[in-house]
Amino acid sequence: METRIKVKSSSSDEIYNVVFKIENNLISINCNCQAGLVKTLCKHRLNLLAGDISAMAEKSEVMALTDILSKIDKSRISNLYTELDKVQQELKKLTSLKKQLSKGIGLKFSSGF
């Protein structure tokens, strides 16, 4: 099953296509925006997955989105978000450590080591 939903850009007049494919219990969601073309997580896919219809270019596609969302196992998406959140928390810690080390090295360079 393939369903295409048109979504308006938040920063231009462009319309993007978010394509949902469900085949053999696998779900793929692709967008033709710049982020989507390089397979990066984009707000267009995230917003539709969250049920946000505010950016939809054609309100007649709301029923199609509702149908798709009813077929998607939300726990699988939730697990992916949990993984992403863990990585983001670790990245925050590492960024903080990097700043501390850079400051410490800068002080040592200034005062001698």
N, C-alpha and C positions, 0 to 999 in steps of 0.2 A: 504494500500500500504506500503510495506517495501523495503527499499533500503539500501544496505551495501556499505560503501566506506572505502577502506583501506588507512591508513595514517601512514607515517613513523614517528618514534620517533625522536625528535631533539637531544637526548642525548645517544641513543644506536641504535642497529640494529633491534630493535623490530618493528613490524608492528601491529598497532591497528585497530580495526574495529569500525567505527562510523556508528550506525544504525539509520536511519530516519524512523519513522513510522507515517503515516497520516491516521487516522481513525476517522470517524464521526466528522470532523472539529477539532480534537485534534492532536497536533503534539508532538511527543516525539523524543528526540535525545539522544542516549546513546553511551558511548564509553567504551571499555574494558581496558583502561589504569588505573593506580592506582587511580587517582583522580576520574575518571568516575565510577569506581566500588563502590566508597563510595558516589556517587551522588554529587560530588563537580564539580563546573564549570571547565572544562579543556580547554587548548588551542587548542586541536584537533577539538572540536566542534565549538569553537569560530572562528577559522580560516576558517573552511568550511562554516560557516554561513556568513562570510565576503566575501566568494567567492575566498579565497586564495587557489590556487591549487598547490602551490609550494611543499607541503609536501605529496601530494597524491602519494601513492605507484604505482598506475596504472593509467596512463594518459588516458586510455580507459574509465575511469569512470567519466571523466569531463562532458560528456553529461548528465549522470544520475544526477550529482550534479546540473547542470544547470536546469534540469527539476524540481528537488526538490525545489530549491530556487525560482523558478517561482510560486510554489504552496504555499509558506509560506507567511503569512501576516506579512510583515516587521514591521507594526505598533505595533503588539503585542510584538515583540522582543524589539523594541525601548522603549516601556513602561517598560519592565523589566529592561533594561539598565538604564533608568531614575531613577527607584526605587533604583537600586544598587548604582548609583552615589550619590543619596541623602544620603544613609546610609554611604557611604565612606566619604563624606564631613563631616557628623556629627561625624564620628569616628575620623577624623583628629582633629576636635575641642576638642573632649573629650581627645584624647591623649595629646594634647598640655596642656589642663587644668590639666591633671594628672601629667605631668612633672613639671608644675609650683607649684602645691600643694606639690609634693615630695620635690622639692628644698626648698620651704618655711618651711616645717616640718623639713627638715634636718638642716636648719639654726637655727630654734628654738631649736632643740635638742642640737646643738653645743653651742649656746649662752645662753640658758636657756629659760624656758617657765613657 
